[in-house]
Structures are given as structure tokens and as C-alpha cells.
Amino acid sequence: MDIFRRYTLNCLKTQTNQDFLTVVKLSKESGELMQEILAEQEPLPANIRFGTHIESVRATRFG
């Protein structure tokens, strides 16, 4: 998560056009653990999400 926040998130947040959705897909085994980690950190921008396959499909279909 530290690498994601330091490099990937920083890059995504500095994009001049924020009209995009990034979904970082997780295995269903790590989904719950990642949600616990995310709950303890600064919230992500609305256009950057983590989720399992099903959650990522829903995010791309329904915004």
C-alpha cells in the first residue's frame, strides 16, 4: 500500500484531467483485508477505487 500511495496514487492525483475511473482489482481473499487497511487511511478520491472482480465490474457499469 505504501508503494501505491507514494507512486501510483500521486501520479493519478496529479493528472490534469480527472475525468477517469481507476479500479485496482483485488483477489477476493485480500478484499476484506484491503478494506480494513483503507479504512485506517486518508480517503481516496472518488475516481480511484479498490475492489474485487465483482466490485470493479459494478464500479465501471454504474460509476
All heavy atoms as TSV, in Angstrom:
chain	resi	resn	atom	element	x	y	z
A	1	MET	N	N	0.816	-1.184	0.000
A	1	MET	CA	C	0.000	0.000	0.000
A	1	MET	C	C	0.867	1.258	0.000
A	1	MET	O	O	0.497	2.243	-0.630
A	1	MET	CB	C	-0.932	-0.039	1.213
A	1	MET	CG	C	-1.978	0.991	1.180
A	1	MET	SD	S	-3.005	0.804	-0.265
A	1	MET	CE	C	-4.287	1.893	0.091
A	2	ASP	N	N	1.990	1.206	0.680
A	2	ASP	CA	C	2.882	2.366	0.702
A	2	ASP	C	C	3.381	2.706	-0.698
A	2	ASP	O	O	3.423	3.875	-1.074
A	2	ASP	CB	C	4.076	2.122	1.625
A	2	ASP	CG	C	3.678	2.122	3.095
A	2	ASP	OD1	O	2.628	2.705	3.425
A	2	ASP	OD2	O	4.413	1.526	3.889
A	3	ILE	N	N	3.742	1.687	-1.476
A	3	ILE	CA	C	4.215	1.920	-2.847
A	3	ILE	C	C	3.094	2.515	-3.684
A	3	ILE	O	O	3.304	3.452	-4.448
A	3	ILE	CB	C	4.748	0.616	-3.468
A	3	ILE	CG1	C	6.025	0.195	-2.752
A	3	ILE	CG2	C	4.982	0.777	-4.968
A	3	ILE	CD1	C	6.531	-1.172	-3.134
A	4	PHE	N	N	1.874	1.981	-3.543
A	4	PHE	CA	C	0.732	2.518	-4.280
A	4	PHE	C	C	0.532	3.988	-3.944
A	4	PHE	O	O	0.382	4.822	-4.829
A	4	PHE	CB	C	-0.543	1.726	-3.966
A	4	PHE	CG	C	-1.782	2.370	-4.530
A	4	PHE	CD1	C	-2.113	2.210	-5.860
A	4	PHE	CD2	C	-2.596	3.158	-3.725
A	4	PHE	CE1	C	-3.239	2.834	-6.386
A	4	PHE	CE2	C	-3.727	3.780	-4.241
A	4	PHE	CZ	C	-4.052	3.614	-5.582
A	5	ARG	N	N	0.505	4.307	-2.656
A	5	ARG	CA	C	0.255	5.698	-2.254
A	5	ARG	C	C	1.383	6.631	-2.690
A	5	ARG	O	O	1.136	7.748	-3.110
A	5	ARG	CB	C	0.046	5.785	-0.747
A	5	ARG	CG	C	-1.331	5.304	-0.349
A	5	ARG	CD	C	-1.719	5.823	1.020
A	5	ARG	NE	N	-3.076	5.467	1.323
A	5	ARG	CZ	C	-4.132	6.252	1.078
A	5	ARG	NH1	N	-3.969	7.413	0.536
A	5	ARG	NH2	N	-5.346	5.852	1.379
A	6	ARG	N	N	2.603	6.179	-2.593
A	6	ARG	CA	C	3.739	7.045	-2.912
A	6	ARG	C	C	3.850	7.322	-4.411
A	6	ARG	O	O	4.128	8.442	-4.823
A	6	ARG	CB	C	5.038	6.411	-2.417
A	6	ARG	CG	C	6.255	7.311	-2.642
A	6	ARG	CD	C	7.524	6.752	-2.033
A	6	ARG	NE	N	7.345	6.599	-0.603
A	6	ARG	CZ	C	7.690	5.502	0.081
A	6	ARG	NH1	N	8.238	4.484	-0.536
A	6	ARG	NH2	N	7.509	5.427	1.374
A	7	TYR	N	N	3.634	6.312	-5.233
A	7	TYR	CA	C	3.872	6.474	-6.665
A	7	TYR	C	C	2.582	6.517	-7.496
A	7	TYR	O	O	2.308	7.512	-8.165
A	7	TYR	CB	C	4.791	5.361	-7.172
A	7	TYR	CG	C	6.123	5.381	-6.482
A	7	TYR	CD1	C	6.451	4.447	-5.518
A	7	TYR	CD2	C	7.059	6.367	-6.774
A	7	TYR	CE1	C	7.671	4.475	-4.870
A	7	TYR	CE2	C	8.288	6.418	-6.132
A	7	TYR	CZ	C	8.581	5.458	-5.179
A	7	TYR	OH	O	9.789	5.504	-4.535
A	8	THR	N	N	1.809	5.466	-7.462
A	8	THR	CA	C	0.629	5.373	-8.323
A	8	THR	C	C	-0.419	6.420	-7.956
A	8	THR	O	O	-0.900	7.149	-8.830
A	8	THR	CB	C	0.018	3.960	-8.248
A	8	THR	OG1	O	1.053	2.998	-8.498
A	8	THR	CG2	C	-1.091	3.795	-9.249
A	9	LEU	N	N	-0.783	6.489	-6.690
A	9	LEU	CA	C	-1.806	7.442	-6.272
A	9	LEU	C	C	-1.363	8.867	-6.555
A	9	LEU	O	O	-2.135	9.679	-7.068
A	9	LEU	CB	C	-2.135	7.262	-4.790
A	9	LEU	CG	C	-3.207	8.193	-4.233
A	9	LEU	CD1	C	-4.528	8.008	-4.974
A	9	LEU	CD2	C	-3.388	7.945	-2.740
A	10	ASN	N	N	-0.134	9.168	-6.252
A	10	ASN	CA	C	0.384	10.512	-6.511
A	10	ASN	C	C	0.270	10.854	-7.995
A	10	ASN	O	O	-0.158	11.950	-8.361
A	10	ASN	CB	C	1.832	10.629	-6.044
A	10	ASN	CG	C	2.336	12.040	-6.119
A	10	ASN	OD1	O	1.652	12.971	-5.734
A	10	ASN	ND2	N	3.539	12.198	-6.636
A	11	CYS	N	N	0.621	9.927	-8.846
A	11	CYS	CA	C	0.529	10.139	-10.293
A	11	CYS	C	C	-0.922	10.345	-10.725
A	11	CYS	O	O	-1.224	11.249	-11.505
A	11	CYS	CB	C	1.142	8.945	-11.015
A	11	CYS	SG	S	1.090	9.092	-12.807
A	12	LEU	N	N	-1.823	9.515	-10.224
A	12	LEU	CA	C	-3.236	9.635	-10.593
A	12	LEU	C	C	-3.825	10.964	-10.129
A	12	LEU	O	O	-4.597	11.598	-10.848
A	12	LEU	CB	C	-4.035	8.476	-10.002
A	12	LEU	CG	C	-3.738	7.092	-10.582
A	12	LEU	CD1	C	-4.408	6.009	-9.747
A	12	LEU	CD2	C	-4.161	7.003	-12.036
A	13	LYS	N	N	-3.447	11.394	-8.944
A	13	LYS	CA	C	-3.990	12.637	-8.390
A	13	LYS	C	C	-3.480	13.880	-9.120
A	13	LYS	O	O	-4.138	14.912	-9.117
A	13	LYS	CB	C	-3.672	12.739	-6.898
A	13	LYS	CG	C	-4.492	11.769	-6.072
A	13	LYS	CD	C	-4.017	11.693	-4.647
A	13	LYS	CE	C	-4.493	12.847	-3.820
A	13	LYS	NZ	N	-4.164	12.673	-2.388
A	14	THR	N	N	-2.316	13.782	-9.742
A	14	THR	CA	C	-1.755	14.947	-10.426
A	14	THR	C	C	-2.132	15.020	-11.910
A	14	THR	O	O	-1.687	15.944	-12.595
A	14	THR	CB	C	-0.218	15.000	-10.280
A	14	THR	OG1	O	0.345	13.811	-10.826
A	14	THR	CG2	C	0.183	15.166	-8.821
A	15	GLN	N	N	-2.936	14.095	-12.385
A	15	GLN	CA	C	-3.410	14.162	-13.771
A	15	GLN	C	C	-4.226	15.446	-13.951
A	15	GLN	O	O	-5.072	15.756	-13.112
A	15	GLN	CB	C	-4.274	12.951	-14.114
A	15	GLN	CG	C	-3.544	11.631	-14.070
A	15	GLN	CD	C	-2.461	11.543	-15.128
A	15	GLN	OE1	O	-2.692	11.816	-16.291
A	15	GLN	NE2	N	-1.270	11.171	-14.701
A	16	THR	N	N	-3.988	16.162	-15.011
A	16	THR	CA	C	-4.715	17.411	-15.227
A	16	THR	C	C	-6.183	17.167	-15.551
A	16	THR	O	O	-7.029	17.990	-15.224
A	16	THR	CB	C	-4.063	18.246	-16.346
A	16	THR	OG1	O	-3.978	17.458	-17.522
A	16	THR	CG2	C	-2.681	18.723	-15.932
A	17	ASN	N	N	-6.499	16.054	-16.175
A	17	ASN	CA	C	-7.884	15.693	-16.464
A	17	ASN	C	C	-8.279	14.561	-15.516
A	17	ASN	O	O	-7.765	13.451	-15.620
A	17	ASN	CB	C	-8.025	15.249	-17.922
A	17	ASN	CG	C	-9.437	14.869	-18.278
A	17	ASN	OD1	O	-10.311	14.749	-17.432
A	17	ASN	ND2	N	-9.673	14.675	-19.571
A	18	GLN	N	N	-9.173	14.833	-14.598
A	18	GLN	CA	C	-9.597	13.838	-13.610
A	18	GLN	C	C	-10.865	13.096	-14.034
A	18	GLN	O	O	-11.493	12.423	-13.235
A	18	GLN	CB	C	-9.820	14.512	-12.252
A	18	GLN	CG	C	-8.540	14.955	-11.583
A	18	GLN	CD	C	-7.707	13.774	-11.127
A	18	GLN	OE1	O	-8.182	12.901	-10.417
A	18	GLN	NE2	N	-6.466	13.726	-11.570
A	19	ASP	N	N	-11.217	13.174	-15.298
A	19	ASP	CA	C	-12.412	12.519	-15.810
A	19	ASP	C	C	-12.096	11.066	-16.190
A	19	ASP	O	O	-12.120	10.685	-17.361
A	19	ASP	CB	C	-12.964	13.287	-17.017
A	19	ASP	CG	C	-14.318	12.773	-17.453
A	19	ASP	OD1	O	-15.019	12.148	-16.633
A	19	ASP	OD2	O	-14.676	12.993	-18.632
A	20	PHE	N	N	-11.753	10.265	-15.194
A	20	PHE	CA	C	-11.447	8.847	-15.393
A	20	PHE	C	C	-11.765	8.092	-14.116
A	20	PHE	O	O	-11.906	8.685	-13.047
A	20	PHE	CB	C	-9.981	8.635	-15.790
A	20	PHE	CG	C	-8.989	9.061	-14.735
A	20	PHE	CD1	C	-8.592	8.188	-13.738
A	20	PHE	CD2	C	-8.455	10.340	-14.748
A	20	PHE	CE1	C	-7.685	8.581	-12.769
A	20	PHE	CE2	C	-7.539	10.739	-13.787
A	20	PHE	CZ	C	-7.156	9.858	-12.795
A	21	LEU	N	N	-11.896	6.789	-14.248
A	21	LEU	CA	C	-12.113	5.911	-13.102
A	21	LEU	C	C	-11.012	4.871	-13.086
A	21	LEU	O	O	-10.796	4.182	-14.081
A	21	LEU	CB	C	-13.478	5.214	-13.199
A	21	LEU	CG	C	-13.769	4.152	-12.141
A	21	LEU	CD1	C	-13.820	4.768	-10.750
A	21	LEU	CD2	C	-15.070	3.442	-12.463
A	22	THR	N	N	-10.315	4.780	-11.976
A	22	THR	CA	C	-9.303	3.746	-11.783
A	22	THR	C	C	-9.840	2.748	-10.771
A	22	THR	O	O	-10.246	3.138	-9.680
A	22	THR	CB	C	-8.000	4.357	-11.239
A	22	THR	OG1	O	-7.495	5.297	-12.188
A	22	THR	CG2	C	-6.961	3.297	-10.966
A	23	VAL	N	N	-9.854	1.480	-11.163
A	23	VAL	CA	C	-10.277	0.426	-10.249
A	23	VAL	C	C	-9.114	-0.542	-10.107
A	23	VAL	O	O	-8.696	-1.166	-11.077
A	23	VAL	CB	C	-11.524	-0.328	-10.768
A	23	VAL	CG1	C	-11.927	-1.417	-9.789
A	23	VAL	CG2	C	-12.672	0.637	-11.013
A	24	VAL	N	N	-8.574	-0.633	-8.905
A	24	VAL	CA	C	-7.495	-1.571	-8.612
A	24	VAL	C	C	-8.159	-2.864	-8.176
A	24	VAL	O	O	-8.817	-2.912	-7.133
A	24	VAL	CB	C	-6.560	-1.026	-7.511
A	24	VAL	CG1	C	-5.448	-2.016	-7.227
A	24	VAL	CG2	C	-6.005	0.334	-7.917
A	25	LYS	N	N	-8.021	-3.886	-9.018
A	25	LYS	CA	C	-8.695	-5.152	-8.731
A	25	LYS	C	C	-7.940	-5.967	-7.687
A	25	LYS	O	O	-6.722	-6.074	-7.734
A	25	LYS	CB	C	-8.854	-5.968	-10.014
A	25	LYS	CG	C	-9.904	-5.377	-10.934
A	25	LYS	CD	C	-10.004	-6.091	-12.242
A	25	LYS	CE	C	-10.451	-7.512	-12.072
A	25	LYS	NZ	N	-10.697	-8.170	-13.365
A	26	LEU	N	N	-8.692	-6.520	-6.749
A	26	LEU	CA	C	-8.146	-7.345	-5.674
A	26	LEU	C	C	-8.677	-8.759	-5.794
A	26	LEU	O	O	-9.792	-8.968	-6.269
A	26	LEU	CB	C	-8.588	-6.786	-4.317
A	26	LEU	CG	C	-8.255	-5.339	-4.008
A	26	LEU	CD1	C	-8.984	-4.897	-2.756
A	26	LEU	CD2	C	-6.760	-5.177	-3.850
A	27	SER	N	N	-7.911	-9.708	-5.304
A	27	SER	CA	C	-8.444	-11.065	-5.203
A	27	SER	C	C	-9.487	-11.064	-4.088
A	27	SER	O	O	-9.425	-10.246	-3.169
A	27	SER	CB	C	-7.334	-12.059	-4.876
A	27	SER	OG	O	-6.833	-11.828	-3.571
A	28	LYS	N	N	-10.438	-11.956	-4.176
A	28	LYS	CA	C	-11.477	-11.961	-3.138
A	28	LYS	C	C	-10.885	-12.289	-1.773
A	28	LYS	O	O	-11.409	-11.873	-0.750
A	28	LYS	CB	C	-12.623	-12.902	-3.488
A	28	LYS	CG	C	-12.284	-14.348	-3.551
A	28	LYS	CD	C	-13.512	-15.159	-3.899
A	28	LYS	CE	C	-13.139	-16.606	-4.120
A	28	LYS	NZ	N	-14.279	-17.418	-4.430
A	29	GLU	N	N	-9.757	-13.001	-1.749
A	29	GLU	CA	C	-9.106	-13.323	-0.476
A	29	GLU	C	C	-8.518	-12.082	0.201
A	29	GLU	O	O	-8.425	-12.034	1.419
A	29	GLU	CB	C	-7.986	-14.361	-0.681
A	29	GLU	CG	C	-8.455	-15.712	-1.148
A	29	GLU	CD	C	-8.684	-15.796	-2.655
A	29	GLU	OE1	O	-8.205	-14.912	-3.386
A	29	GLU	OE2	O	-9.345	-16.741	-3.104
A	30	SER	N	N	-8.105	-11.102	-0.572
A	30	SER	CA	C	-7.481	-9.920	0.032
A	30	SER	C	C	-8.428	-8.730	0.136
A	30	SER	O	O	-8.070	-7.709	0.709
A	30	SER	CB	C	-6.236	-9.522	-0.761
A	30	SER	OG	O	-6.584	-9.168	-2.080
A	31	GLY	N	N	-9.628	-8.852	-0.408
A	31	GLY	CA	C	-10.576	-7.744	-0.408
A	31	GLY	C	C	-10.897	-7.212	0.969
A	31	GLY	O	O	-10.853	-6.003	1.213
A	32	GLU	N	N	-11.215	-8.096	1.893
A	32	GLU	CA	C	-11.585	-7.658	3.249
A	32	GLU	C	C	-10.405	-7.011	3.962
A	32	GLU	O	O	-10.556	-5.972	4.607
A	32	GLU	CB	C	-12.108	-8.848	4.051
A	32	GLU	CG	C	-12.722	-8.447	5.370
A	32	GLU	CD	C	-13.372	-9.628	6.080
A	32	GLU	OE1	O	-14.133	-10.362	5.438
A	32	GLU	OE2	O	-13.097	-9.790	7.275
A	33	LEU	N	N	-9.232	-7.604	3.829
A	33	LEU	CA	C	-8.034	-7.048	4.454
A	33	LEU	C	C	-7.739	-5.648	3.907
A	33	LEU	O	O	-7.450	-4.721	4.663
A	33	LEU	CB	C	-6.833	-7.957	4.226
A	33	LEU	CG	C	-5.485	-7.433	4.702
A	33	LEU	CD1	C	-5.492	-7.191	6.202
A	33	LEU	CD2	C	-4.366	-8.378	4.305
A	34	MET	N	N	-7.853	-5.490	2.591
A	34	MET	CA	C	-7.582	-4.183	1.999
A	34	MET	C	C	-8.609	-3.150	2.454
A	34	MET	O	O	-8.255	-1.993	2.692
A	34	MET	CB	C	-7.570	-4.275	0.477
A	34	MET	CG	C	-7.163	-2.987	-0.185
A	34	MET	SD	S	-5.550	-2.333	0.333
A	34	MET	CE	C	-4.457	-3.498	-0.426
A	35	GLN	N	N	-9.842	-3.537	2.612
A	35	GLN	CA	C	-10.861	-2.602	3.099
A	35	GLN	C	C	-10.530	-2.140	4.514
A	35	GLN	O	O	-10.725	-0.967	4.856
A	35	GLN	CB	C	-12.264	-3.233	3.048
A	35	GLN	CG	C	-12.755	-3.506	1.646
A	35	GLN	CD	C	-12.751	-2.284	0.752
A	35	GLN	OE1	O	-13.009	-1.174	1.170
A	35	GLN	NE2	N	-12.426	-2.487	-0.515
A	36	GLU	N	N	-9.998	-3.029	5.346
A	36	GLU	CA	C	-9.582	-2.657	6.702
A	36	GLU	C	C	-8.425	-1.651	6.647
A	36	GLU	O	O	-8.411	-0.671	7.390
A	36	GLU	CB	C	-9.165	-3.892	7.489
A	36	GLU	CG	C	-10.322	-4.813	7.831
A	36	GLU	CD	C	-9.862	-6.110	8.485
A	36	GLU	OE1	O	-8.688	-6.206	8.912
A	36	GLU	OE2	O	-10.685	-7.036	8.547
A	37	ILE	N	N	-7.464	-1.907	5.760
A	37	ILE	CA	C	-6.320	-1.009	5.614
A	37	ILE	C	C	-6.788	0.355	5.119
A	37	ILE	O	O	-6.387	1.399	5.644
A	37	ILE	CB	C	-5.272	-1.617	4.657
A	37	ILE	CG1	C	-4.639	-2.849	5.301
A	37	ILE	CG2	C	-4.215	-0.585	4.267
A	37	ILE	CD1	C	-3.781	-3.670	4.360
A	38	LEU	N	N	-7.649	0.363	4.114
A	38	LEU	CA	C	-8.148	1.624	3.557
A	38	LEU	C	C	-8.946	2.427	4.583
A	38	LEU	O	O	-8.896	3.651	4.585
A	38	LEU	CB	C	-8.997	1.356	2.314
A	38	LEU	CG	C	-8.238	0.886	1.080
A	38	LEU	CD1	C	-9.208	0.407	0.005
A	38	LEU	CD2	C	-7.330	1.975	0.552
A	39	ALA	N	N	-9.666	1.739	5.451
A	39	ALA	CA	C	-10.480	2.418	6.464
A	39	ALA	C	C	-9.617	3.204	7.448
A	39	ALA	O	O	-10.077	4.178	8.042
A	39	ALA	CB	C	-11.343	1.405	7.205
A	40	GLU	N	N	-8.371	2.805	7.601
A	40	GLU	CA	C	-7.468	3.457	8.549
A	40	GLU	C	C	-6.669	4.595	7.918
A	40	GLU	O	O	-5.905	5.261	8.601
A	40	GLU	CB	C	-6.487	2.433	9.120
A	40	GLU	CG	C	-7.164	1.342	9.915
A	40	GLU	CD	C	-6.202	0.246	10.324
A	40	GLU	OE1	O	-5.011	0.296	9.932
A	40	GLU	OE2	O	-6.638	-0.666	11.033
A	41	GLN	N	N	-6.842	4.813	6.615
A	41	GLN	CA	C	-6.035	5.809	5.920
A	41	GLN	C	C	-6.896	6.933	5.372
A	41	GLN	O	O	-8.119	6.849	5.373
A	41	GLN	CB	C	-5.263	5.129	4.791
A	41	GLN	CG	C	-4.309	4.078	5.315
A	41	GLN	CD	C	-3.433	3.495	4.226
A	41	GLN	OE1	O	-3.578	3.809	3.058
A	41	GLN	NE2	N	-2.515	2.646	4.624
A	42	GLU	N	N	-6.230	7.963	4.891
A	42	GLU	CA	C	-6.926	9.085	4.264
A	42	GLU	C	C	-7.772	8.559	3.102
A	42	GLU	O	O	-7.294	7.739	2.318
A	42	GLU	CB	C	-5.892	10.083	3.745
A	42	GLU	CG	C	-6.476	11.258	3.028
A	42	GLU	CD	C	-5.385	12.174	2.478
A	42	GLU	OE1	O	-4.291	12.211	3.033
A	42	GLU	OE2	O	-5.680	12.836	1.466
A	43	PRO	N	N	-9.005	9.009	2.988
A	43	PRO	CA	C	-9.876	8.509	1.915
A	43	PRO	C	C	-9.290	8.780	0.530
A	43	PRO	O	O	-8.630	9.799	0.310
A	43	PRO	CB	C	-11.177	9.293	2.104
A	43	PRO	CG	C	-11.138	9.780	3.504
A	43	PRO	CD	C	-9.686	9.967	3.844
A	44	LEU	N	N	-9.545	7.862	-0.375
A	44	LEU	CA	C	-9.112	8.015	-1.757
A	44	LEU	C	C	-10.078	8.940	-2.494
A	44	LEU	O	O	-11.252	9.035	-2.124
A	44	LEU	CB	C	-9.110	6.653	-2.464
A	44	LEU	CG	C	-8.125	5.615	-1.946
A	44	LEU	CD1	C	-8.405	4.266	-2.581
A	44	LEU	CD2	C	-6.698	6.051	-2.229
A	45	PRO	N	N	-9.607	9.599	-3.542
A	45	PRO	CA	C	-10.533	10.375	-4.374
A	45	PRO	C	C	-11.626	9.456	-4.933
A	45	PRO	O	O	-11.420	8.248	-5.089
A	45	PRO	CB	C	-9.636	10.898	-5.504
A	45	PRO	CG	C	-8.248	10.867	-4.935
A	45	PRO	CD	C	-8.225	9.701	-3.995
A	46	ALA	N	N	-12.768	10.018	-5.254
A	46	ALA	CA	C	-13.917	9.226	-5.706
A	46	ALA	C	C	-13.644	8.445	-6.991
A	46	ALA	O	O	-14.276	7.409	-7.225
A	46	ALA	CB	C	-15.118	10.139	-5.909
A	47	ASN	N	N	-12.697	8.896	-7.794
A	47	ASN	CA	C	-12.431	8.209	-9.057
A	47	ASN	C	C	-11.322	7.156	-8.955
A	47	ASN	O	O	-10.885	6.627	-9.964
A	47	ASN	CB	C	-12.094	9.223	-10.154
A	47	ASN	CG	C	-10.814	9.981	-9.883
A	47	ASN	OD1	O	-10.432	10.182	-8.732
A	47	ASN	ND2	N	-10.158	10.428	-10.930
A	48	ILE	N	N	-10.910	6.840	-7.741
A	48	ILE	CA	C	-9.890	5.810	-7.515
A	48	ILE	C	C	-10.442	4.839	-6.482
A	48	ILE	O	O	-10.742	5.230	-5.357
A	48	ILE	CB	C	-8.558	6.422	-7.040
A	48	ILE	CG1	C	-8.062	7.447	-8.066
A	48	ILE	CG2	C	-7.528	5.330	-6.794
A	48	ILE	CD1	C	-6.874	8.257	-7.612
A	49	ARG	N	N	-10.577	3.579	-6.883
A	49	ARG	CA	C	-11.217	2.584	-6.008
A	49	ARG	C	C	-10.447	1.272	-6.000
A	49	ARG	O	O	-9.742	0.950	-6.945
A	49	ARG	CB	C	-12.631	2.294	-6.509
A	49	ARG	CG	C	-13.495	3.515	-6.617
A	49	ARG	CD	C	-14.830	3.175	-7.189
A	49	ARG	NE	N	-15.588	4.393	-7.434
A	49	ARG	CZ	C	-16.756	4.433	-8.004
A	49	ARG	NH1	N	-17.328	3.318	-8.400
A	49	ARG	NH2	N	-17.370	5.576	-8.196
A	50	PHE	N	N	-10.635	0.532	-4.935
A	50	PHE	CA	C	-10.142	-0.831	-4.823
A	50	PHE	C	C	-11.356	-1.737	-4.763
A	50	PHE	O	O	-12.372	-1.373	-4.170
A	50	PHE	CB	C	-9.345	-1.022	-3.524
A	50	PHE	CG	C	-7.937	-0.512	-3.601
A	50	PHE	CD1	C	-7.665	0.837	-3.458
A	50	PHE	CD2	C	-6.886	-1.387	-3.800
A	50	PHE	CE1	C	-6.372	1.315	-3.514
A	50	PHE	CE2	C	-5.591	-0.918	-3.854
A	50	PHE	CZ	C	-5.328	0.432	-3.718
A	51	GLY	N	N	-11.263	-2.922	-5.333
A	51	GLY	CA	C	-12.382	-3.841	-5.239
A	51	GLY	C	C	-12.069	-5.195	-5.853
A	51	GLY	O	O	-11.125	-5.344	-6.621
A	52	THR	N	N	-12.878	-6.162	-5.488
A	52	THR	CA	C	-12.773	-7.490	-6.080
A	52	THR	C	C	-13.275	-7.413	-7.515
A	52	THR	O	O	-13.766	-6.379	-7.968
A	52	THR	CB	C	-13.615	-8.507	-5.298
A	52	THR	OG1	O	-14.981	-8.110	-5.375
A	52	THR	CG2	C	-13.165	-8.618	-3.852
A	53	HIS	N	N	-13.216	-8.491	-8.233
A	53	HIS	CA	C	-13.677	-8.503	-9.624
A	53	HIS	C	C	-15.123	-8.019	-9.726
A	53	HIS	O	O	-15.439	-7.149	-10.548
A	53	HIS	CB	C	-13.552	-9.903	-10.227
A	53	HIS	CG	C	-14.117	-9.984	-11.604
A	53	HIS	ND1	N	-13.494	-9.417	-12.691
A	53	HIS	CD2	C	-15.265	-10.528	-12.064
A	53	HIS	CE1	C	-14.231	-9.615	-13.762
A	53	HIS	NE2	N	-15.304	-10.290	-13.417
A	54	ILE	N	N	-15.987	-8.549	-8.898
A	54	ILE	CA	C	-17.403	-8.168	-8.945
A	54	ILE	C	C	-17.568	-6.684	-8.631
A	54	ILE	O	O	-18.299	-5.969	-9.315
A	54	ILE	CB	C	-18.246	-9.028	-7.985
A	54	ILE	CG1	C	-18.291	-10.459	-8.499
A	54	ILE	CG2	C	-19.644	-8.469	-7.797
A	54	ILE	CD1	C	-18.903	-11.462	-7.549
A	55	GLU	N	N	-16.879	-6.202	-7.617
A	55	GLU	CA	C	-16.974	-4.787	-7.254
A	55	GLU	C	C	-16.437	-3.886	-8.361
A	55	GLU	O	O	-16.993	-2.821	-8.626
A	55	GLU	CB	C	-16.222	-4.527	-5.951
A	55	GLU	CG	C	-16.879	-5.179	-4.761
A	55	GLU	CD	C	-15.962	-5.268	-3.549
A	55	GLU	OE1	O	-14.732	-5.191	-3.697
A	55	GLU	OE2	O	-16.507	-5.417	-2.443
A	56	SER	N	N	-15.370	-4.319	-9.021
A	56	SER	CA	C	-14.811	-3.493	-10.085
A	56	SER	C	C	-15.725	-3.470	-11.307
A	56	SER	O	O	-15.849	-2.436	-11.966
A	56	SER	CB	C	-13.401	-3.967	-10.468
A	56	SER	OG	O	-13.421	-5.282	-10.972
A	57	VAL	N	N	-16.407	-4.562	-11.597
A	57	VAL	CA	C	-17.356	-4.578	-12.706
A	57	VAL	C	C	-18.519	-3.635	-12.385
A	57	VAL	O	O	-18.938	-2.836	-13.228
A	57	VAL	CB	C	-17.875	-6.012	-12.983
A	57	VAL	CG1	C	-19.080	-5.990	-13.911
A	57	VAL	CG2	C	-16.769	-6.873	-13.549
A	58	ARG	N	N	-19.019	-3.696	-11.169
A	58	ARG	CA	C	-20.103	-2.793	-10.772
A	58	ARG	C	C	-19.674	-1.338	-10.873
A	58	ARG	O	O	-20.432	-0.481	-11.304
A	58	ARG	CB	C	-20.544	-3.097	-9.339
A	58	ARG	CG	C	-21.329	-4.360	-9.212
A	58	ARG	CD	C	-21.781	-4.571	-7.788
A	58	ARG	NE	N	-22.375	-5.881	-7.650
A	58	ARG	CZ	C	-22.229	-6.666	-6.597
A	58	ARG	NH1	N	-21.512	-6.270	-5.567
A	58	ARG	NH2	N	-22.795	-7.844	-6.563
A	59	ALA	N	N	-18.468	-1.033	-10.449
A	59	ALA	CA	C	-17.969	0.351	-10.479
A	59	ALA	C	C	-17.901	0.885	-11.899
A	59	ALA	O	O	-18.251	2.037	-12.151
A	59	ALA	CB	C	-16.600	0.444	-9.816
A	60	THR	N	N	-17.481	0.048	-12.833
A	60	THR	CA	C	-17.359	0.524	-14.200
A	60	THR	C	C	-18.713	0.608	-14.903
A	60	THR	O	O	-18.886	1.401	-15.811
A	60	THR	CB	C	-16.394	-0.363	-15.024
A	60	THR	OG1	O	-16.857	-1.713	-14.999
A	60	THR	CG2	C	-14.989	-0.278	-14.480
A	61	ARG	N	N	-19.668	-0.162	-14.464
A	61	ARG	CA	C	-21.003	-0.117	-15.083
A	61	ARG	C	C	-21.853	0.997	-14.522
A	61	ARG	O	O	-22.645	1.604	-15.223
A	61	ARG	CB	C	-21.736	-1.442	-14.860
A	61	ARG	CG	C	-21.217	-2.547	-15.730
A	61	ARG	CD	C	-22.100	-3.756	-15.633
A	61	ARG	NE	N	-21.545	-4.817	-16.432
A	61	ARG	CZ	C	-21.818	-6.084	-16.265
A	61	ARG	NH1	N	-22.646	-6.458	-15.306
A	61	ARG	NH2	N	-21.287	-7.008	-17.032
A	62	PHE	N	N	-21.734	1.246	-13.228
A	62	PHE	CA	C	-22.643	2.175	-12.566
A	62	PHE	C	C	-21.965	3.444	-12.066
A	62	PHE	O	O	-22.618	4.275	-11.468
A	62	PHE	CB	C	-23.352	1.477	-11.399
A	62	PHE	CG	C	-24.058	0.213	-11.826
A	62	PHE	CD1	C	-23.591	-1.016	-11.421
A	62	PHE	CD2	C	-25.164	0.280	-12.663
A	62	PHE	CE1	C	-24.242	-2.180	-11.828
A	62	PHE	CE2	C	-25.799	-0.869	-13.069
A	62	PHE	CZ	C	-25.333	-2.105	-12.656
A	63	GLY	N	N	-20.646	3.550	-12.259
A	63	GLY	CA	C	-19.943	4.771	-11.838
A	63	GLY	C	C	-19.952	4.879	-10.391
A	63	GLY	O	O	-19.724	5.624	-9.619
